[in-house]
Amino acid sequence: VIATDADEGLNGQVKYSLKKITEKASRLLHLDSETGAITLGRSLNFEEGDCYEMEVQAQDGGGLSDTAKVV
């Protein structure tokens, strides 16, 4: 995921965090708080699930935030 902030300095720095994630997804997906990159912890297995959901929050240095649902 990518979020941008036009502010300069600390207020323009964006950090990512998981706001909501299913237990199934938390065992498999990882979010990099600096880059917003979502990576797999292991290979996908269709028999375990064909859909994974999480809600990612992006927050700037000034405390403003927004969320996005990732499926």
N, C-alpha and C positions, 0 to 999 in steps of 0.2 A: 504494500500500500504506500501511497505517497501523499503527503500533505505539505503545503507550502504556506509560508508566512512572510509578508512583505516587510515586517519590522526588521530593524538592524540590531546587532548585538544579541544579548541573551534573550530578549523578547522574541526574536525571530527563530530561535532554535526550537525544533519540534522533537518531542519524545513520544514514543508509541508504547501502548500497554494494552493488555487484554481486559476488556470491560466485562464481557460475558463469553463463556466458551462451554460447549458440552463436554461431558466427561470423556466421551469417545474421541473427540477432537483433541482434547488436552493430552491424551496419551500419544498422539501422532504429530501434531503441528507445533511449531515453535516460532515465536515472533522476536525479531531483533529490535530492541527498544531504541536503538540509534538510527537504523536505516529503514525500518518498517518491513524488512524482508520476512516473508513467511516461508519456512522450510519444513521439510519432512524429517522426522526423527527416524523413520524406517520406511520400507516400501509399503505402498498401498495394497490392501487385500480386499477385493470386491465382496468376499464372503463376510467380512467384518462390518462393512458399511459402504454405501455408494454415495453418501452425502455427508459433508462435515460443515458445521457452522461455528462462527465466532463473531464477536463484536469487538472491533479494534478502536481504541481511543487515541487521538492525536492531541497533544497538549503543548502549547507554546510556553516560553519562559515567563510570560506575563500571567499565566494561569487560565487562559482561554482554551477551550477544548471543543472537539466535535467527535462524533463516532460514525463508524461505517460498519455495516453488516457484510461479512465475507462468507460466501457459500461455495 
